[in-house]
Amino acid sequence: MDQGQNKCGCVHHSIGGLIVTLFGLLFLLGNMGVVTMEMVNTGWPVLVIIAGLAKLMKKKCTCC
């Protein structure tokens, strides 16, 4: 089966990867001293909330 045929432009298919990337970037910037650890400690729960809201608000698309 060709896996390329199941691709669509729905945002909810890529939100998980985006959240993991943002987590990594946030912690990397915190370790590099670009952002303060206070900002990191505030930022990661916000990312979890955004991911949860995106999951709750997603609508069924024709590809799912």
A tleap script that builds the chain and sets N, CA, C and O, in Angstrom:
source leaprc.protein.ff14SB
mol = sequence {
  NMET ASP GLN GLY GLN ASN LYS CYS GLY CYS
  VAL HIE HIE SER ILE GLY GLY LEU ILE VAL
  THR LEU PHE GLY LEU LEU PHE LEU LEU GLY
  ASN MET GLY VAL VAL THR MET GLU MET VAL
  ASN THR GLY TRP PRO VAL LEU VAL ILE ILE
  ALA GLY LEU ALA LYS LEU MET LYS LYS LYS
  CYS THR CYS CCYS
}
set mol.1.N position { 0.843 -1.184 0.000 }
set mol.1.CA position { 0.000 0.000 0.000 }
set mol.1.C position { 0.881 1.238 0.000 }
set mol.1.O position { 1.854 1.321 0.750 }
set mol.2.N position { 0.541 2.171 -0.825 }
set mol.2.CA position { 1.295 3.407 -0.915 }
set mol.2.C position { 0.904 4.326 0.227 }
set mol.2.O position { -0.254 4.728 0.337 }
set mol.3.N position { 1.859 4.659 1.073 }
set mol.3.CA position { 1.554 5.511 2.225 }
set mol.3.C position { 1.362 6.964 1.835 }
set mol.3.O position { 0.793 7.728 2.613 }
set mol.4.N position { 1.808 7.366 0.680 }
set mol.4.CA position { 1.677 8.750 0.259 }
set mol.4.C position { 0.261 9.148 -0.082 }
set mol.4.O position { -0.047 10.340 -0.112 }
set mol.5.N position { -0.620 8.183 -0.344 }
set mol.5.CA position { -1.973 8.512 -0.749 }
set mol.5.C position { -2.854 8.931 0.422 }
set mol.5.O position { -3.927 9.488 0.187 }
set mol.6.N position { -2.461 8.696 1.661 }
set mol.6.CA position { -3.264 9.044 2.824 }
set mol.6.C position { -2.960 10.442 3.356 }
set mol.6.O position { -3.497 10.834 4.393 }
set mol.7.N position { -2.133 11.178 2.684 }
set mol.7.CA position { -1.787 12.507 3.169 }
set mol.7.C position { -2.882 13.502 2.807 }
set mol.7.O position { -3.428 13.483 1.703 }
set mol.8.N position { -3.181 14.353 3.749 }
set mol.8.CA position { -4.118 15.445 3.485 }
set mol.8.C position { -3.564 16.697 4.168 }
set mol.8.O position { -2.526 16.630 4.826 }
set mol.9.N position { -4.210 17.781 4.027 }
set mol.9.CA position { -3.735 19.035 4.591 }
set mol.9.C position { -4.318 19.358 5.950 }
set mol.9.O position { -4.250 20.507 6.387 }
set mol.10.N position { -4.889 18.379 6.631 }
set mol.10.CA position { -5.527 18.618 7.927 }
set mol.10.C position { -4.477 18.930 8.994 }
set mol.10.O position { -3.462 18.241 9.099 }
set mol.11.N position { -4.727 19.947 9.765 }
set mol.11.CA position { -3.782 20.393 10.788 }
set mol.11.C position { -3.629 19.373 11.905 }
set mol.11.O position { -2.534 19.215 12.445 }
set mol.12.N position { -4.693 18.683 12.260 }
set mol.12.CA position { -4.624 17.777 13.412 }
set mol.12.C position { -3.721 16.579 13.152 }
set mol.12.O position { -3.381 15.863 14.093 }
set mol.13.N position { -3.330 16.341 11.929 }
set mol.13.CA position { -2.408 15.248 11.653 }
set mol.13.C position { -0.972 15.620 12.013 }
set mol.13.O position { -0.149 14.731 12.230 }
set mol.14.N position { -0.662 16.886 12.080 }
set mol.14.CA position { 0.713 17.301 12.358 }
set mol.14.C position { 0.882 18.021 13.693 }
set mol.14.O position { 1.990 18.445 14.019 }
set mol.15.N position { -0.180 18.169 14.467 }
set mol.15.CA position { -0.093 18.929 15.717 }
set mol.15.C position { 0.807 18.230 16.735 }
set mol.15.O position { 1.501 18.903 17.498 }
set mol.16.N position { 0.811 16.915 16.764 }
set mol.16.CA position { 1.658 16.182 17.716 }
set mol.16.C position { 3.132 16.428 17.460 }
set mol.16.O position { 3.890 16.704 18.390 }
set mol.17.N position { 3.541 16.331 16.205 }
set mol.17.CA position { 4.932 16.590 15.854 }
set mol.17.C position { 5.332 18.023 16.120 }
set mol.17.O position { 6.461 18.295 16.528 }
set mol.18.N position { 4.413 18.937 15.891 }
set mol.18.CA position { 4.691 20.353 16.145 }
set mol.18.C position { 4.895 20.609 17.633 }
set mol.18.O position { 5.805 21.344 18.016 }
set mol.19.N position { 4.064 20.014 18.463 }
set mol.19.CA position { 4.183 20.202 19.915 }
set mol.19.C position { 5.496 19.624 20.430 }
set mol.19.O position { 6.165 20.251 21.252 }
set mol.20.N position { 5.877 18.428 19.955 }
set mol.20.CA position { 7.137 17.818 20.390 }
set mol.20.C position { 8.318 18.692 19.957 }
set mol.20.O position { 9.271 18.867 20.717 }
set mol.21.N position { 8.259 19.234 18.752 }
set mol.21.CA position { 9.322 20.123 18.265 }
set mol.21.C position { 9.411 21.379 19.113 }
set mol.21.O position { 10.509 21.821 19.449 }
set mol.22.N position { 8.265 21.963 19.466 }
set mol.22.CA position { 8.263 23.168 20.291 }
set mol.22.C position { 8.788 22.887 21.703 }
set mol.22.O position { 9.493 23.713 22.281 }
set mol.23.N position { 8.441 21.713 22.258 }
set mol.23.CA position { 8.992 21.307 23.555 }
set mol.23.C position { 10.514 21.277 23.490 }
set mol.23.O position { 11.196 21.874 24.324 }
set mol.24.N position { 11.028 20.582 22.500 }
set mol.24.CA position { 12.476 20.463 22.352 }
set mol.24.C position { 13.150 21.807 22.182 }
set mol.24.O position { 14.190 22.067 22.786 }
set mol.25.N position { 12.564 22.661 21.364 }
set mol.25.CA position { 13.122 23.989 21.137 }
set mol.25.C position { 13.104 24.821 22.414 }
set mol.25.O position { 14.066 25.526 22.717 }
set mol.26.N position { 12.016 24.736 23.150 }
set mol.26.CA position { 11.905 25.487 24.405 }
set mol.26.C position { 12.982 25.073 25.397 }
set mol.26.O position { 13.642 25.924 25.994 }
set mol.27.N position { 13.160 23.759 25.574 }
set mol.27.CA position { 14.166 23.288 26.520 }
set mol.27.C position { 15.587 23.555 26.016 }
set mol.27.O position { 16.479 23.840 26.815 }
set mol.28.N position { 15.805 23.469 24.715 }
set mol.28.CA position { 17.117 23.782 24.155 }
set mol.28.C position { 17.473 25.243 24.406 }
set mol.28.O position { 18.583 25.548 24.844 }
set mol.29.N position { 16.547 26.134 24.132 }
set mol.29.CA position { 16.801 27.560 24.360 }
set mol.29.C position { 17.012 27.847 25.840 }
set mol.29.O position { 17.802 28.723 26.192 }
set mol.30.N position { 16.314 27.119 26.714 }
set mol.30.CA position { 16.518 27.276 28.155 }
set mol.30.C position { 17.906 26.832 28.575 }
set mol.30.O position { 18.555 27.495 29.385 }
set mol.31.N position { 18.367 25.708 28.026 }
set mol.31.CA position { 19.700 25.214 28.365 }
set mol.31.C position { 20.803 26.096 27.805 }
set mol.31.O position { 21.885 26.176 28.386 }
set mol.32.N position { 20.545 26.752 26.696 }
set mol.32.CA position { 21.537 27.630 26.089 }
set mol.32.C position { 21.552 29.012 26.737 }
set mol.32.O position { 22.445 29.815 26.468 }
set mol.33.N position { 20.577 29.289 27.582 }
set mol.33.CA position { 20.522 30.576 28.255 }
set mol.33.C position { 19.843 31.664 27.441 }
set mol.33.O position { 19.865 32.833 27.828 }
set mol.34.N position { 19.239 31.291 26.313 }
set mol.34.CA position { 18.550 32.278 25.478 }
set mol.34.C position { 17.269 32.729 26.156 }
set mol.34.O position { 16.923 33.910 26.124 }
set mol.35.N position { 16.567 31.788 26.769 }
set mol.35.CA position { 15.390 32.118 27.578 }
set mol.35.C position { 15.677 31.670 29.004 }
set mol.35.O position { 16.470 30.755 29.224 }
set mol.36.N position { 15.045 32.303 29.953 }
set mol.36.CA position { 15.275 31.944 31.354 }
set mol.36.C position { 14.515 30.665 31.697 }
set mol.36.O position { 13.540 30.314 31.032 }
set mol.37.N position { 14.963 29.987 32.721 }
set mol.37.CA position { 14.284 28.766 33.149 }
set mol.37.C position { 12.877 29.076 33.647 }
set mol.37.O position { 11.996 28.218 33.595 }
set mol.38.N position { 12.664 30.290 34.127 }
set mol.38.CA position { 11.318 30.696 34.532 }
set mol.38.C position { 10.388 30.698 33.319 }
set mol.38.O position { 9.232 30.284 33.415 }
set mol.39.N position { 10.897 31.164 32.183 }
set mol.39.CA position { 10.104 31.146 30.958 }
set mol.39.C position { 9.843 29.710 30.508 }
set mol.39.O position { 8.749 29.399 30.036 }
set mol.40.N position { 10.832 28.838 30.648 }
set mol.40.CA position { 10.658 27.432 30.289 }
set mol.40.C position { 9.604 26.794 31.190 }
set mol.40.O position { 8.730 26.067 30.717 }
set mol.41.N position { 9.692 27.069 32.486 }
set mol.41.CA position { 8.737 26.503 33.441 }
set mol.41.C position { 7.318 27.004 33.197 }
set mol.41.O position { 6.354 26.310 33.522 }
set mol.42.N position { 7.182 28.184 32.636 }
set mol.42.CA position { 5.881 28.713 32.282 }
set mol.42.C position { 5.447 28.217 30.911 }
set mol.42.O position { 4.257 28.014 30.672 }
set mol.43.N position { 6.390 28.024 30.021 }
set mol.43.CA position { 6.081 27.693 28.633 }
set mol.43.C position { 5.603 26.279 28.399 }
set mol.43.O position { 4.706 26.067 27.584 }
set mol.44.N position { 6.180 25.290 29.097 }
set mol.44.CA position { 5.802 23.917 28.771 }
set mol.44.C position { 4.362 23.587 29.134 }
set mol.44.O position { 3.722 22.848 28.386 }
set mol.45.N position { 3.814 24.090 30.235 }
set mol.45.CA position { 2.392 23.803 30.470 }
set mol.45.C position { 1.482 24.464 29.426 }
set mol.45.O position { 0.427 23.931 29.083 }
set mol.46.N position { 1.898 25.613 28.934 }
set mol.46.CA position { 1.117 26.287 27.900 }
set mol.46.C position { 1.068 25.422 26.643 }
set mol.46.O position { 0.029 25.337 25.989 }
set mol.47.N position { 2.183 24.783 26.302 }
set mol.47.CA position { 2.206 23.901 25.136 }
set mol.47.C position { 1.283 22.702 25.329 }
set mol.47.O position { 0.617 22.272 24.387 }
set mol.48.N position { 1.241 22.162 26.540 }
set mol.48.CA position { 0.353 21.034 26.829 }
set mol.48.C position { -1.108 21.466 26.695 }
set mol.48.O position { -1.925 20.727 26.148 }
set mol.49.N position { -1.433 22.645 27.186 }
set mol.49.CA position { -2.797 23.165 27.093 }
set mol.49.C position { -3.185 23.368 25.631 }
set mol.49.O position { -4.294 23.015 25.229 }
set mol.50.N position { -2.288 23.930 24.844 }
set mol.50.CA position { -2.560 24.145 23.421 }
set mol.50.C position { -2.800 22.810 22.721 }
set mol.50.O position { -3.718 22.692 21.911 }
set mol.51.N position { -1.987 21.813 23.025 }
set mol.51.CA position { -2.161 20.497 22.416 }
set mol.51.C position { -3.509 19.892 22.805 }
set mol.51.O position { -4.192 19.306 21.965 }
set mol.52.N position { -3.887 20.030 24.056 }
set mol.52.CA position { -5.177 19.513 24.514 }
set mol.52.C position { -6.350 20.209 23.855 }
set mol.52.O position { -7.319 19.565 23.453 }
set mol.53.N position { -6.260 21.531 23.743 }
set mol.53.CA position { -7.334 22.277 23.088 }
set mol.53.C position { -7.436 21.917 21.609 }
set mol.53.O position { -8.537 21.798 21.072 }
set mol.54.N position { -6.309 21.747 20.963 }
set mol.54.CA position { -6.317 21.363 19.549 }
set mol.54.C position { -6.962 19.990 19.376 }
set mol.54.O position { -7.695 19.762 18.414 }
set mol.55.N position { -6.690 19.083 20.302 }
set mol.55.CA position { -7.280 17.744 20.245 }
set mol.55.C position { -8.789 17.805 20.465 }
set mol.55.O position { -9.544 17.103 19.793 }
set mol.56.N position { -9.227 18.641 21.403 }
set mol.56.CA position { -10.655 18.767 21.684 }
set mol.56.C position { -11.424 19.422 20.536 }
set mol.56.O position { -12.569 19.068 20.256 }
set mol.57.N position { -10.784 20.370 19.890 }
set mol.57.CA position { -11.472 21.146 18.859 }
set mol.57.C position { -11.381 20.523 17.471 }
set mol.57.O position { -11.998 21.024 16.530 }
set mol.58.N position { -10.632 19.451 17.329 }
set mol.58.CA position { -10.481 18.880 16.000 }
set mol.58.C position { -11.797 18.320 15.511 }
set mol.58.O position { -12.604 17.798 16.281 }
set mol.59.N position { -11.987 18.440 14.246 }
set mol.59.CA position { -13.189 17.917 13.615 }
set mol.59.C position { -12.773 16.737 12.765 }
set mol.59.O position { -11.654 16.681 12.254 }
set mol.60.N position { -13.666 15.821 12.625 }
set mol.60.CA position { -13.379 14.657 11.780 }
set mol.60.C position { -13.245 15.126 10.337 }
set mol.60.O position { -14.070 15.883 9.826 }
set mol.61.N position { -12.205 14.662 9.713 }
set mol.61.CA position { -12.037 14.970 8.300 }
set mol.61.C position { -12.350 13.715 7.489 }
set mol.61.O position { -12.567 12.646 8.060 }
set mol.62.N position { -12.375 13.834 6.214 }
set mol.62.CA position { -12.742 12.713 5.367 }
set mol.62.C position { -11.655 11.653 5.315 }
set mol.62.O position { -11.928 10.520 4.918 }
set mol.63.N position { -10.441 11.983 5.700 }
set mol.63.CA position { -9.349 11.014 5.626 }
set mol.63.C position { -9.239 10.162 6.883 }
set mol.63.O position { -8.524 9.160 6.879 }
set mol.64.N position { -9.911 10.523 7.931 }
set mol.64.CA position { -9.811 9.768 9.196 }
set mol.64.C position { -10.836 8.657 9.278 }
set mol.64.O position { -10.884 7.933 10.272 }
savepdb mol mol.pdb
quit
